[in-house]
Amino acid sequence: MVSAEIWSIIFLSLRVALFALTWAVPVAFGLAYILARKRFFGRELLSAFLMLPLVMPPVVTGLVLLFVFGPTGPIGRLLEPIGVSFAFNAAGASLAAGLVALPLIVRPIRLSLESVGEDLDEALAVAGRTRWQRFTLLYFPMSLPGVIAGGILGFAKALGEFGATITFVANIPGETQTFSLAIHSALQRFDGGQTVLLLSVISIGISVIAVLGSEYLLKWLQDRLMGEQKLRHA
């Protein structure tokens, strides 16, 4: 029997991961589009900077967030008068999880956008399509496989995020204690073995369902895109 405490951890973990995606996916799409389709000075530096959360120790990422978005940080102080705070709450956990997952979301979207041929864009431009029409007709549909793949990777990463979250928003039951933090807390208890096993199985199950769902969705999407391309050629 799953206790109310376990259900609370499950719902909080899902909420944090999903809210992380709500801001990380649009930001990742914009950054991926800029990196894939634009040429400018500092492009490689921006690309390297975006990969930092993936290679830096998560604790360092959490410290950076604490210094910037904490109560005494520059952005934290600006947001405080309007009642917005990321310190020690679920919003901060979503911010930390989304930031750590951001590189994993950007990469597949960027690869999808880079696969779009310049000749297709030029053909649409010659046909009189505006930049926005070319984006909606060409770039956005072709980027969807990358968006789905990146979203699932980001969701899995956000669901299991530990270091940046515990550093930035601490381990508060019912507020910031997601799967990884709850497992960590249970490991410190003499009688926490059953809780560790249950939470581990549930988190693995959710991740497997998400990955399988993305595989079926990607297959359906690719079949549909291929069908549309065949119709255009016909």
Secondary structure per residue as TSV (DSSP state, phi and psi in degrees):
chain	resnum	aa	ss	phi	psi
A	1	M	-	360.0	125.9
A	2	V	-	-81.1	125.5
A	3	S	-	-77.6	167.0
A	4	A	H	-62.1	-34.0
A	5	E	H	-63.8	-42.5
A	6	I	H	-66.1	-43.3
A	7	W	H	-60.0	-39.1
A	8	S	H	-62.1	-41.9
A	9	I	H	-65.6	-41.5
A	10	I	H	-61.8	-51.7
A	11	F	H	-64.2	-39.0
A	12	L	H	-66.0	-42.0
A	13	S	H	-62.3	-44.6
A	14	L	H	-65.1	-41.1
A	15	R	H	-63.8	-44.9
A	16	V	H	-62.6	-45.3
A	17	A	H	-65.6	-42.2
A	18	L	H	-69.6	-40.7
A	19	F	H	-66.5	-32.2
A	20	A	H	-61.6	-39.8
A	21	L	H	-69.4	-32.2
A	22	T	H	-61.3	-29.5
A	23	W	H	-102.0	-31.2
A	24	A	H	-73.4	-38.9
A	25	V	H	-65.5	-48.8
A	26	P	H	-60.7	-42.0
A	27	V	H	-63.0	-43.8
A	28	A	H	-63.1	-38.8
A	29	F	H	-63.6	-46.5
A	30	G	H	-61.0	-43.6
A	31	L	H	-67.4	-40.7
A	32	A	H	-63.9	-39.8
A	33	Y	H	-63.7	-43.5
A	34	I	H	-62.3	-45.5
A	35	L	H	-69.6	-32.6
A	36	A	H	-83.0	-35.1
A	37	R	H	-112.0	-11.5
A	38	K	-	-111.8	150.4
A	39	R	-	-122.7	120.0
A	40	F	-	-154.6	162.2
A	41	F	T	-67.7	130.5
A	42	G	T	91.2	8.3
A	43	R	H	-61.3	-44.7
A	44	E	H	-66.0	-36.0
A	45	L	H	-65.5	-41.8
A	46	L	H	-62.2	-42.7
A	47	S	H	-61.1	-43.7
A	48	A	H	-66.2	-39.9
A	49	F	H	-62.6	-38.6
A	50	L	H	-67.6	-25.8
A	51	M	H	-82.1	-10.4
A	52	L	H	-55.4	-45.4
A	53	P	H	-59.7	-21.3
A	54	L	H	-80.5	-28.7
A	55	V	H	-107.6	-21.3
A	56	M	S	-74.4	152.0
A	57	P	-	-58.0	132.2
A	58	P	H	-55.0	-31.3
A	59	V	H	-62.8	-37.9
A	60	V	H	-65.1	-40.9
A	61	T	H	-59.8	-42.2
A	62	G	H	-63.5	-38.2
A	63	L	H	-66.8	-40.2
A	64	V	H	-60.7	-44.3
A	65	L	H	-62.4	-39.8
A	66	L	H	-64.8	-41.4
A	67	F	H	-70.0	-30.6
A	68	V	H	-92.4	-46.4
A	69	F	H	-104.4	-1.9
A	70	G	S	-68.3	173.6
A	71	P	T	-56.8	-30.4
A	72	T	T	-103.1	2.5
A	73	G	S	-78.1	163.1
A	74	P	H	-60.1	-45.0
A	75	I	H	-77.1	-36.4
A	76	G	H	-59.0	-40.2
A	77	R	H	-69.4	-33.8
A	78	L	H	-69.8	-35.4
A	79	L	H	-82.7	-22.3
A	80	E	G	-57.6	-42.7
A	81	P	G	-61.4	-26.4
A	82	I	G	-96.8	10.6
A	83	G	T	79.6	18.7
A	84	V	-	-102.6	126.2
A	85	S	-	-140.7	138.3
A	86	F	-	-108.7	-1.7
A	87	A	T	-83.0	126.2
A	88	F	T	58.8	41.5
A	89	N	S	-147.5	176.8
A	90	A	H	-66.2	-31.9
A	91	A	H	-62.4	-41.0
A	92	G	H	-66.0	-36.4
A	93	A	H	-64.1	-39.5
A	94	S	H	-66.9	-37.0
A	95	L	H	-63.7	-46.2
A	96	A	H	-65.4	-45.2
A	97	A	H	-64.8	-41.5
A	98	G	H	-66.7	-37.6
A	99	L	H	-66.3	-42.4
A	100	V	H	-66.8	-33.9
A	101	A	H	-81.6	-15.9
A	102	L	H	-53.3	-46.6
A	103	P	H	-60.3	-35.9
A	104	L	H	-70.8	-22.0
A	105	I	H	-86.9	-39.1
A	106	V	H	-63.7	-43.8
A	107	R	H	-59.8	-53.5
A	108	P	H	-65.7	-33.4
A	109	I	H	-66.0	-42.3
A	110	R	H	-61.8	-42.4
A	111	L	H	-63.8	-38.6
A	112	S	H	-64.0	-42.6
A	113	L	H	-70.3	-34.4
A	114	E	H	-70.3	-19.5
A	115	S	T	-78.9	-10.3
A	116	V	S	-75.9	122.0
A	117	G	-	-71.2	142.3
A	118	E	H	-63.1	-29.4
A	119	D	H	-65.4	-34.1
A	120	L	H	-66.3	-42.6
A	121	D	H	-63.8	-42.5
A	122	E	H	-65.8	-37.0
A	123	A	H	-63.9	-41.8
A	124	L	H	-66.8	-37.0
A	125	A	H	-65.2	-42.0
A	126	V	H	-63.7	-33.2
A	127	A	T	-75.1	-1.0
A	128	G	T	93.7	11.3
A	129	R	-	-77.5	137.4
A	130	T	-	-73.8	170.8
A	131	R	H	-60.4	-42.2
A	132	W	H	-66.1	-39.0
A	133	Q	H	-65.9	-39.5
A	134	R	H	-64.4	-36.1
A	135	F	I	-65.2	-47.4
A	136	T	I	-72.1	-32.2
A	137	L	I	-85.8	-28.3
A	138	L	I	-118.5	-62.2
A	139	Y	I	-69.8	-45.0
A	140	F	H	-64.0	-49.1
A	141	P	H	-59.9	-40.2
A	142	M	H	-70.8	-21.1
A	143	S	H	-85.8	-13.1
A	144	L	H	-58.6	-41.9
A	145	P	H	-57.6	-40.1
A	146	G	H	-67.9	-37.6
A	147	V	H	-63.2	-44.4
A	148	I	H	-65.8	-47.9
A	149	A	H	-61.8	-45.4
A	150	G	H	-65.4	-38.8
A	151	G	H	-62.3	-42.2
A	152	I	H	-68.0	-43.2
A	153	L	H	-61.1	-42.9
A	154	G	H	-65.3	-39.2
A	155	F	H	-62.4	-46.0
A	156	A	H	-63.3	-40.8
A	157	K	H	-66.6	-43.5
A	158	A	H	-65.4	-36.1
A	159	L	H	-64.7	-32.4
A	160	G	T	-105.3	8.9
A	161	E	-	-62.6	138.0
A	162	F	-	-131.6	-61.2
A	163	G	H	-60.4	-51.5
A	164	A	H	-66.3	-36.0
A	165	T	H	-67.1	-49.4
A	166	I	H	-68.1	-28.8
A	167	T	H	-74.8	-39.7
A	168	F	H	-84.2	-43.9
A	169	V	H	-121.1	6.6
A	170	A	-	66.6	-171.8
A	171	N	-	-118.8	82.7
A	172	I	-	-107.2	113.5
A	173	P	T	-56.5	133.1
A	174	G	T	81.2	-7.0
A	175	E	T	-125.5	-49.6
A	176	T	T	-130.4	0.9
A	177	Q	-	-83.1	93.2
A	178	T	-	-88.7	-172.9
A	179	F	H	-50.5	-55.3
A	180	S	H	-62.4	-42.0
A	181	L	H	-69.4	-37.5
A	182	A	H	-67.3	-39.4
A	183	I	H	-64.5	-41.6
A	184	H	H	-60.3	-43.4
A	185	S	H	-65.4	-41.1
A	186	A	H	-66.0	-32.7
A	187	L	H	-66.1	-22.6
A	188	Q	T	-81.3	-11.5
A	189	R	S	-97.8	146.1
A	190	F	T	-65.5	-33.8
A	191	D	T	-104.9	23.9
A	192	G	-	-92.9	4.6
A	193	G	H	-60.0	-43.7
A	194	Q	H	-65.9	-39.6
A	195	T	H	-64.2	-42.4
A	196	V	H	-59.8	-46.3
A	197	L	H	-63.9	-44.8
A	198	L	H	-64.5	-47.1
A	199	L	H	-65.4	-36.7
A	200	S	H	-64.7	-44.6
A	201	V	H	-64.2	-42.8
A	202	I	H	-64.9	-44.0
A	203	S	H	-65.5	-39.4
A	204	I	H	-64.5	-42.4
A	205	G	H	-60.7	-44.6
A	206	I	H	-62.4	-42.0
A	207	S	H	-65.1	-41.7
A	208	V	H	-64.0	-43.7
A	209	I	H	-60.8	-42.5
A	210	A	H	-63.7	-43.5
A	211	V	H	-67.2	-44.2
A	212	L	H	-63.5	-41.5
A	213	G	H	-61.2	-40.0
A	214	S	H	-67.4	-35.7
A	215	E	H	-63.1	-45.9
A	216	Y	H	-65.1	-40.8
A	217	L	H	-65.7	-41.4
A	218	L	H	-64.3	-41.1
A	219	K	H	-63.0	-44.6
A	220	W	H	-62.6	-41.9
A	221	L	H	-67.6	-42.7
A	222	Q	H	-65.0	-40.5
A	223	D	H	-62.0	-39.8
A	224	R	H	-68.3	-43.9
A	225	L	H	-63.4	-40.3
A	226	M	H	-64.5	-39.0
A	227	G	H	-63.8	-40.8
A	228	E	H	-66.6	-37.9
A	229	Q	H	-65.5	-38.4
A	230	K	H	-65.2	-39.0
A	231	L	H	-63.7	-40.8
A	232	R	H	-64.3	-42.8
A	233	H	H	-65.5	-35.8
A	234	A	-	-67.0	360.0
